[in-house]
């Protein structure tokens, strides 16, 4: 299973890097618009600073900060994620794995009213996802009592190979603008 997931990750990353920029922008906007109801209902939002191949979370971060919704981003430890609140995006700097992380100033505590936005290279629409293979979000979600939502491009909807340690998210949001939107597609 480890080798299968490793090959699939490499394939998905290559496909993400080759995405049409205009299609990605439309998909990012659509996912953002779908997320707004969940974001507005949350008392706090845990998200991540997206990289160029991921669904754009920066507009979610900006939206939350403008609306005064407490917003926290993760710092990657050796095996765990710790989330820290930010007041502006100027508090982010390159961290482990080249991902923007917040300063470790205001540690965040999640509760049942927290929304956690979860990254995915691909997702199945049933709550399972394939991430980058370090298990950070699986470990985090195992003790998370709030609402979790995977955000993923529709063109990356697939059957996800799962193992006992893979944790299911509560919801999955796909864009409605993908190249294959509205067509039947053979899953992985």
Number of C-alpha atoms within 10 A of each C-alpha: 8 10 8 9 17 13 10 18 18 13 12 17 15 12 15 18 12 10 12 11 10 9 13 21 14 15 24 22 17 17 24 22 12 15 16 14 10 15 21 15 13 19 16 25 29 25 21 25 22 15 13 10 16 19 24 22 20 16 14 22 25 14 17 20 16 11 10 12 18 18 26 27 26 24 20 16 10 9 11 16 16 16 24 20 22 23 17 13 15 9 14 15 13 10 13 12 7 9 16 20 23 25 19 15 10 13 14 20 14 19 13 12 14 23 25 28 23 21 23 19 24 25 27 21 20 14 17 23 29 22 18 16 12 11 16 18 21 20 16 14 18 13 9 18 14 18 20 22 20 24 29 27 25 23 21 20 19 18 17 19 17 14 9 5 10 17 18 18 22 14 16 21 19 24 22 17 20 17 13 12 13 10 8 7 11 8 10 11
